[in-house]
Amino acid sequence: MSARTHSALVLVGQREPFEIHQRPTITPEGSDILIDSKFTASTPLDLHRADGGLLIEPPQVLGAVTVGVVEEIGPNVTLFKPGDRVFGWAHEGNVQAAHQERITAPDWKFARIPNGFTMEEVATIPENFITVFNTMATDLGLPTPWPKPADYVPPRADEPILIWGAASSVGQQAIQVLKHYGYRHLIATASPSHHGYLKGLGAEEVFDYRDEKVVEAILNAAARVRGAQQPAIPMVIDCIGSQEGSLKAIARVADRGTTVAIMLPVILKHASNDQVPEYSMDVTTAARWKEGVEPRGVRTHFVYRNEFFKEKLATEIMPAFLSEGIVLPQRYRLVEGETMLERGTNALNALRDGISREKLVWRTSQQ
Ligand SMILES: NC(=O)c1ccc[n+]([C@@H]2O[C@H](COP(=O)([O-])OP(=O)(O)OC[C@H]3O[C@@H](n4cnc5c(N)ncnc54)[C@H](OP(=O)(O)O)[C@@H]3O)[C@@H](O)[C@H]2O)c1
């Protein structure tokens, strides 16, 4: 039998145009499933890798969000059968990466698409849903009980949490998940046009991150709930990780006892059409932290070191949160193009131009 192949969008070099290559289609073994991919999303990580070469060696297939139909299953798969419509987050190597027509990956990275949701809608969920749980558990030390007891009140329910960059995909999901677990004082930053939406999701107060008085506004909001208790903001989720655009201000908000969970990489210089980006993986030198502040770099790629998350997070918790309306699909732009090459390229260009509270979703079939 001749080896099967499929089309894949391949990064052949830093800031080089993508190419379409034929890649081997891998027959699933063990608990792997082979997915006929229908949709993916392009996310900032794709830009960090394509333009900044972050933690990769081309040639490399990018992307981590796959939505599609199970085509074949390995002998140990119990979660799915051929024909199931699934969505999930899988990124390792060139076999699991999402920007191709078929991927082979472990079944526990996926969930069945709940009734009532389109494939495009669910493409907006997995990457940052998993990021938020990882951030809470690994970096902030917050419990994420599942199932959540009916009368559950988290241990730090009344401590303000700052979500910087709440209009981002990470930020929107952070607000919804934290609200669900009972955190009462979610203080956020975003552009003014998103304030109403983010309050609807559960933010108590939202401030414009471009306002030169934003730090004072955040500290005043914290004082309204906490009086003179220090630190004013005990926990921060920096959904942006930009040295100039978020960390500089957060370093003024954070005080002894504050934990700051920062989405890596730290962006020293943003990618654009004419600028090569610069990144750092070192959060300790990314800002002038006051004595006693704990900056932490979020690394969701290691989330499945947590055995409970490996068993439940993608397969069970993610679809339940979606079908119960605890998290909403994000607003998305369906990226157009005649071919996979055009769609993937257009999505990357859109990331370079900058996006505002929307996910870039595109069809993965070659034509
Ligand atoms: N290390 C990890 O485990 C991990 C996991 C997931 C994501 N990440 C990283 O986290 C970052 C965010 O990812 P994402 O997918 O959530 O991004 P995204 O949805 O593409 O973020 C876009 C949003 O960023 C906001 N923004 C841009 N600059 C800002 C600033 N200086 N202050 C506040 N908000 C700002 C914009 O807000 P407005 O529209 O309000 O202007 C925009 O809506 C990326 O760098 C990604 O690679 C890391």
The ligand as an ORCA input file, in Angstrom:
! r2SCAN-3c Opt
* xyz 0 1
  N       2.672     30.946     27.599
  C       1.465     30.463     27.499
  O       1.142     29.425     28.062
  C       0.455     31.193     26.674
  C      -0.796     30.621     26.437
  C      -1.721     31.340     25.687
  C      -1.372     32.585     25.174
  N      -0.131     33.073     25.409
  C       0.275     34.392     24.891
  O      -0.605     35.343     25.455
  C      -0.735     36.432     24.555
  C      -2.211     36.680     24.315
  O      -2.766     35.625     23.545
  P      -4.283     35.726     23.044
  O      -4.526     34.621     22.098
  O      -5.181     35.869     24.210
  O      -4.192     37.127     22.275
  P      -5.238     37.906     21.404
  O      -6.623     37.417     21.658
  O      -4.757     37.925     20.007
  O      -5.073     39.389     22.009
  C      -5.585     40.483     21.321
  C      -5.960     41.552     22.343
  O      -4.792     42.031     23.002
  C      -5.134     43.252     23.575
  N      -3.940     44.059     23.827
  C      -2.914     44.280     22.981
  N      -1.971     45.053     23.604
  C      -2.425     45.296     24.842
  C      -1.910     46.013     25.948
  N      -0.738     46.635     25.883
  N      -2.630     46.038     27.085
  C      -3.833     45.421     27.163
  N      -4.379     44.735     26.144
  C      -3.680     44.665     24.988
  C      -6.065     43.927     22.586
  O      -7.018     44.548     23.396
  P      -8.016     45.718     22.946
  O      -8.820     45.157     21.834
  O      -8.784     45.958     24.209
  O      -7.162     46.896     22.550
  C      -6.617     42.762     21.740
  O      -8.020     42.629     21.814
  C       0.045     36.047     23.301
  O       1.348     36.606     23.343
  C       0.112     34.538     23.399
  O       1.193     33.987     22.686
  C       0.791     32.403     26.144
*
